[in-house]
Amino acid sequence: MSSASVVDPAVRGRLAGGRVHQVILVREQDAQHSGSGCCGRLGERHTALGGAADFSHSRARMEQVGEIYRALAAAVPDLELTVVDPRNLVWLYPAVWRAARAHGAGVLTALRAVARAGAPVAVVVDGNTLYSGRLPDTQTVMAAVLARVQQPSPARPTADAQRQP
């Protein structure tokens, strides 16, 4: 592993000029329950109860989010990348709200971003929920994230600029 690919998490996200780009990848829930209690899931294919959910669709979504994470980390090591379970609402909603407002989103736009971010799979860049519920292929997600990160951040007036008439 080259030293260029290893980025200290405390430094990750700091781009030239001190700008920080945050990417939150919301992945499928870690625990996949079938509601069968402590004895295992109900209804194997060979039983009279019918076929049980094997959660292969959930596993596929989790693997895709992992693939996106690895691709983004390799392509842009300066991103602040976070993978979060959608049930972690105490962290997720305030994080999306703060990022959206910090990057110039109005209240309604920030609320929409927060509402869409809680889906089982979502991609949030600087408080803007790009994808929610379903993800396209990894290359499409990468292109959308990179396009968003390369856009200039809205200019925030400095103290000096506010004093000028």
C-alpha positions, 0 to 999 in steps of 0.5 A: 500500500502506498503512503499516498493512499493512506490518509489520517482520518483527522485530515480526511476531508480537508481540501485546498483552502480548508474546504471540506466535502462530506460524503455519507453512504447510508447502507442497508441495515446491518441486522436482517430480521425475519421476525421468527424469534429466537429459534431461527427464521420461519419457513425454509424452502423445504417446509410447509411454511414456504420460502423465507426471506434470505436477505440476498437483496439486502446483502447485495445493497450492502456490498454495492455501498462497500464498492462505492466507498472503496472507489471513492476512497481510492479516487479522492482520498481527501473526502470525509467518507462516512458509512452509516446504518439508516437506523442511526437517526440520532447521528444521521439527521443532524449531520445531513441538516448541518452539512446542507445548511453549511453548504447554503441549502435553505430550510425546505431543501435541507429538510428534503435532504434529511427526509431522503437520507434515511432510506436503506441506501442513500448517498449524501454529498455535502448535505445534498441527498443524491440517491435515496432508496435505490442506487445506480451502478457504481460508476454512475454514483462515482460520476455524480459524487465527483461532479458535486465535489468539484463544484465550487462551494457557495461563497460565504461572506468574510468579516472583511467583505461584510464591512465593505459598503 
